[in-house]
Every structure is written in structure tokens, then in C-alpha cells.
Amino acid sequence: MQQSDAEAVAQELQEVHKAVLLSKAEGFSSDHIVLWRLKKCSARVSDALSTSDELSACHDRVREAGCELMPTWAGGAVLLVPLTLELYEELGLKFAPYHVLSLSSDRERLEAALRSVPVKKRPTVSSDHRAALLQTGTGDLGGIRGDSGGGAGQDQQESDEQENGEDGRSEVSEAEDGRSQGRPQLEIVRTFFEFPLLRDVSEASSSGLVRSAPEVSWGRGEDEPGQGNQQRGGGAGGGGILSSNPRRWGGKSLSRSSS
């Protein structure tokens, strides 16, 4: 009888202990790692993130796992969760000085730590859309594992780069086709739009494109002819003399001759 009671109590305690462990596991696994992006980055910001008391729990978490807050291979990013070089290379993500890696629940602590930075130099925090969300394990944080999201993030980045490359090649091919067909190409030079002419169009040939009005000169003492007057050429009794512009029209200047 006493043995059965003891077994019942032991079984009940075991179930309670199991329920507590499951509740902790659910609360922990619901958290995930996020790659935050800072709008501004400077030495002052990095110092605030690595020394702030608001993030002391994050710092202890990283150091207890034997990892570094700002390893040399992380590209200047601040790591508030344990991360190894092997896992960094496996995920295929490229960190930059404006990146911060932490749990999603650490955002409030992160923003509180940044309040020590002056307002004009204080960055805003946003999630990097190129980063994949990684579910943490139920054990030590040093055992972070990547799921299918890591591959999806890398595939998305590769597809963006491929699309940008194809767009660039198509623009270059269109420009080459335009030059081969003799069409003037649009260029932006110092915020001005210019249409450069083809090289085979010289100054002499371009004179046939735009012409000025002919130059008219009248003799001294002569009035400009009216409706009843007729233009007279050069001669003994010549009056007004009409001469064309030799530069544009190939005409020949005439002068008053005296008989």
C-alpha cells in the first residue's frame, strides 16, 4: 500500500517536471534569430552594442558559449547570439558593419542600448529582408541550426544578382545595336542630356543641316526697295546691291563699281 502511494507520487512529480520542461521548450523555440539592419553604423554604435548594460544578458550568452561578439570573419557585425565560423559559412550570408544578429525578443534591449548614442548619430533598427529566420534548438544556443529558410535566402540573393546581371547585359546590347544602326545615343553628362552626333558627321557636312538667312547689303545712299522697286544688280547704273552670304550659300560678294 505504501509502495503504491510512493509510486503514484513519483509518477505525478515526473509528469509535473515534464510539463514544466515542455512549457520552457515551447517558449524558447518560439523565438528565432533575426539579422537586424542599422541605418547608420559607426564606432560609437558598435561600442554601445558591445558594452551596454542593457545587453549584458546577450553578452554573457555569447561568452559562455565560447564565441565572440565581433569576430574578425563577421565583417564588423555585432553577434548577440553564439555563432561559429563553420555555421556562418554554411548559411552563406555576408555580414556588414551595419548588421546585428540577435534573437527576435532582444529588439527592445537593442533599441534601449542605442539610446546612449546621440540622436543625430543614433541608427534605427529594421530587419534585413535578405536574411533567413533560423529556428533555435531547445538546448544550448551554441547549437543553432539552419533550416530551409537559409537556403531560400541564399537562392533569393542569387536570383536577384542573376536578374540584375541580365538587365545590365540587355542594356549594353541595346546600346551597341543603336550605335551600329547610326542612331544617336542619349548620354547624361553633368546632369545635362546630350545627343552626340556620329563621328562621320563633320563640321563641313553639318552646315547642310542648318542654314542661316542670306545676308543682304544695300548701297550707300540707297533706300531699301519697296513694292514698286526692283532689285538691281551691280553695274554702271547700279543702285542697291544684293549680296548673299558666301559662308553659307556659296555666293560671291559684290561691290559697287564706278564707270
C-alpha positions as CSV (number, residue, x, y, z in Angstrom):
1,M,0.0,0.0,0.0
2,Q,2.8,2.4,1.0
3,Q,4.7,1.4,-2.1
4,S,1.8,2.1,-4.4
5,D,1.3,5.6,-2.9
6,A,5.0,6.3,-3.3
7,E,4.9,5.3,-7.0
8,A,1.9,7.4,-7.6
9,V,3.6,10.5,-6.0
10,A,6.8,9.8,-8.1
11,Q,4.8,9.5,-11.3
12,E,2.9,12.7,-10.5
13,L,6.1,14.6,-9.9
14,Q,7.6,13.2,-13.1
15,E,4.6,14.4,-15.1
16,V,4.8,17.9,-13.5
17,H,8.5,18.1,-14.2
18,K,7.9,17.0,-17.8
19,A,5.1,19.7,-18.2
20,V,7.5,22.4,-16.9
21,L,10.2,21.3,-19.4
22,L,7.8,21.3,-22.3
23,S,6.5,24.8,-21.4
24,K,10.0,26.2,-21.3
25,A,10.9,24.5,-24.6
26,E,7.8,25.9,-26.3
27,G,8.6,29.4,-25.1
28,F,12.2,29.1,-26.2
29,S,11.6,27.5,-29.6
30,S,9.0,30.2,-30.5
31,D,11.9,32.7,-30.5
32,H,14.1,32.9,-33.6
33,I,17.3,34.5,-34.7
34,V,17.0,37.7,-36.7
35,L,19.6,39.7,-38.7
36,W,18.9,43.3,-37.8
37,R,20.0,46.2,-40.1
38,L,21.1,49.5,-38.7
39,K,20.5,52.6,-40.7
40,K,23.8,54.1,-39.5
41,C,27.0,52.4,-38.4
42,S,30.0,53.9,-36.6
43,A,32.5,53.1,-33.9
44,R,30.2,54.8,-31.3
45,V,27.4,52.5,-32.2
46,S,29.5,49.3,-32.1
47,D,30.9,50.3,-28.7
48,A,27.4,50.9,-27.4
49,L,26.2,47.5,-28.5
50,S,29.2,45.6,-27.1
51,T,29.4,47.4,-23.7
52,S,25.8,48.4,-22.9
53,D,24.4,47.0,-19.6
54,E,21.0,46.6,-21.4
55,L,22.6,43.8,-23.5
56,S,24.6,42.2,-20.7
57,A,22.5,39.1,-20.8
58,C,23.2,38.7,-24.5
59,H,26.9,39.3,-23.9
60,D,27.0,36.6,-21.2
61,R,25.2,34.2,-23.5
62,V,27.8,34.6,-26.2
63,R,30.8,34.4,-24.0
64,E,29.5,31.4,-22.1
65,A,29.3,29.5,-25.4
66,G,32.9,30.4,-26.2
67,C,32.1,32.7,-29.0
68,E,32.9,36.4,-29.7
69,L,30.7,39.5,-30.0
70,M,32.6,40.9,-33.0
71,P,34.7,38.2,-34.7
72,T,37.0,39.2,-37.5
73,W,35.2,37.0,-40.0
74,A,31.8,38.6,-39.4
75,G,32.6,41.7,-41.4
76,G,32.2,44.1,-38.5
77,A,28.7,42.9,-37.4
78,V,27.8,42.5,-33.8
79,L,26.7,39.0,-32.8
80,L,24.4,38.8,-29.8
81,V,23.9,35.0,-30.2
82,P,26.6,32.4,-30.3
83,L,27.8,31.8,-33.9
84,T,30.7,29.9,-35.2
85,L,32.7,30.3,-38.4
86,E,31.5,26.9,-39.7
87,L,27.9,27.9,-39.3
88,Y,28.5,31.3,-40.8
89,E,29.9,29.8,-43.9
90,E,27.2,27.1,-44.0
91,L,24.4,29.8,-44.0
92,G,26.0,31.6,-46.9
93,L,25.1,35.1,-45.5
94,K,27.5,38.1,-45.9
95,F,27.5,40.3,-42.8
96,A,28.4,44.0,-42.9
97,P,29.2,46.6,-40.1
98,Y,25.5,47.7,-40.1
99,H,24.3,44.2,-39.2
100,V,23.4,42.9,-35.7
101,L,22.5,39.2,-35.1
102,S,20.3,38.5,-32.1
103,L,17.0,36.9,-31.0
104,S,13.8,38.5,-32.1
105,S,13.0,39.1,-28.4
106,D,16.2,41.2,-28.0
107,R,14.9,44.1,-30.1
108,E,13.7,46.1,-27.1
109,R,17.1,45.6,-25.4
110,L,18.9,46.5,-28.6
111,E,16.9,49.8,-29.0
112,A,17.5,50.6,-25.3
113,A,21.2,50.2,-25.8
114,L,21.2,52.5,-28.8
115,R,19.6,55.3,-26.7
116,S,23.1,56.1,-25.3
117,V,24.1,57.3,-28.8
118,P,23.3,60.9,-29.6
119,V,20.1,61.4,-31.5
120,K,21.8,62.7,-34.7
121,K,24.0,59.6,-34.8
122,R,21.5,57.1,-33.5
123,P,20.5,54.5,-36.0
124,T,17.1,53.0,-36.5
125,V,16.7,49.2,-36.3
126,S,14.9,47.2,-39.0
127,S,15.0,43.5,-40.1
128,D,17.2,42.7,-43.1
129,H,14.8,41.2,-45.8
130,R,17.7,39.2,-47.2
131,A,18.3,37.3,-44.0
132,A,16.6,34.0,-43.3
133,L,14.9,33.4,-40.0
134,L,16.5,30.5,-38.2
135,Q,14.7,28.5,-35.5
136,T,16.8,27.9,-32.4
137,G,17.1,24.5,-30.8
138,T,15.7,23.6,-27.4
139,G,19.2,23.2,-25.9
140,D,22.3,25.3,-25.8
141,L,22.3,28.3,-28.0
142,G,25.6,27.2,-29.4
143,G,23.7,24.5,-31.3
144,I,21.8,26.9,-33.6
145,R,20.8,25.0,-36.7
146,G,19.8,26.4,-40.1
147,D,16.5,25.2,-41.7
148,S,15.3,25.5,-45.2
149,G,14.9,29.3,-44.8
150,G,18.7,29.6,-45.0
151,G,18.8,28.1,-48.5
152,A,15.8,30.1,-49.5
153,G,17.5,33.3,-48.5
154,Q,20.6,32.4,-50.4
155,D,18.6,31.3,-53.5
156,Q,16.8,34.6,-53.4
157,Q,20.0,36.6,-53.3
158,E,21.5,34.6,-56.2
159,S,18.3,35.1,-58.3
160,D,18.4,38.9,-57.6
161,E,22.1,39.0,-58.7
162,Q,21.3,37.0,-61.8
163,E,18.4,39.2,-62.7
164,N,20.5,42.3,-62.3
165,G,23.2,40.8,-64.5
166,E,20.7,40.0,-67.3
167,D,19.2,43.5,-67.2
168,G,22.7,45.0,-67.4
169,R,23.7,42.9,-70.4
170,S,20.4,43.7,-72.2
171,E,21.0,47.4,-71.8
172,V,24.5,47.1,-73.2
173,S,23.3,45.0,-76.2
174,E,20.6,47.6,-76.9
175,A,23.2,50.4,-76.8
176,E,25.5,48.6,-79.2
177,D,22.6,47.9,-81.6
178,G,21.7,51.6,-81.6
179,R,25.3,52.6,-82.4
180,S,25.6,50.1,-85.2
181,Q,22.4,51.4,-86.8
182,G,23.6,55.0,-86.8
183,R,21.1,56.3,-84.2
184,P,22.4,59.0,-81.8
185,Q,22.6,57.7,-78.2
186,L,21.3,59.5,-75.1
187,E,24.0,60.3,-72.6
188,I,23.8,62.0,-69.2
189,V,26.8,64.4,-68.8
190,R,26.8,66.5,-65.6
191,T,23.0,66.3,-65.3
192,F,22.5,67.5,-68.9
193,F,21.1,65.4,-71.6
194,E,23.2,65.3,-74.8
195,F,22.7,63.7,-78.1
196,P,26.3,63.2,-79.5
197,L,26.5,63.1,-83.3
198,L,28.1,60.3,-85.2
199,R,31.8,60.6,-85.9
200,D,31.4,60.7,-89.7
201,V,29.4,64.0,-89.4
202,S,32.0,66.7,-89.8
203,E,31.6,70.5,-89.4
204,A,31.5,71.0,-93.1
205,S,28.8,68.4,-93.7
206,S,26.8,69.6,-90.8
207,S,26.5,73.0,-92.5
208,G,24.0,71.5,-94.8
209,L,21.8,70.6,-91.9
210,V,21.2,74.1,-90.5
211,R,21.5,77.3,-92.6
212,S,21.2,80.9,-91.7
213,A,19.3,83.5,-93.7
214,P,21.2,85.2,-96.6
215,E,22.9,88.5,-95.8
216,V,21.6,91.5,-97.7
217,S,23.6,94.7,-98.0
218,W,22.4,97.9,-99.7
219,G,24.5,100.5,-101.4
220,R,25.3,103.8,-99.7
221,G,22.6,106.4,-100.1
222,E,20.1,104.0,-101.5
223,D,16.9,103.1,-99.9
224,E,15.5,99.7,-99.3
225,P,13.3,98.8,-102.4
226,G,9.6,99.0,-101.8
227,Q,6.8,97.4,-103.7
228,G,7.4,99.3,-106.9
229,N,11.2,99.0,-106.8
230,Q,13.1,96.1,-108.2
231,Q,16.4,94.8,-107.0
232,R,19.2,95.8,-109.3
233,G,22.5,94.0,-109.8
234,G,25.9,95.6,-110.0
235,G,26.7,97.7,-113.0
236,A,27.3,101.2,-114.1
237,G,23.9,102.5,-113.0
238,G,23.6,100.1,-110.2
239,G,22.0,101.2,-107.0
240,G,21.2,98.7,-104.2
241,I,23.4,95.7,-104.4
242,L,22.2,92.3,-103.1
243,S,24.9,90.0,-102.0
244,S,24.5,86.6,-100.5
245,N,26.3,85.1,-97.5
246,P,29.3,83.4,-99.1
247,R,29.9,81.3,-96.0
248,R,26.6,79.5,-96.1
249,W,25.3,79.9,-99.6
250,G,28.5,79.9,-101.6
251,G,27.6,83.3,-103.1
252,K,30.0,85.9,-104.1
253,S,30.1,89.4,-102.5
254,L,29.6,92.2,-104.9
255,S,30.9,95.7,-104.6
256,R,29.8,98.9,-106.3
257,S,31.8,99.6,-109.3
258,S,32.3,103.0,-110.9
259,S,32.4,103.5,-114.6
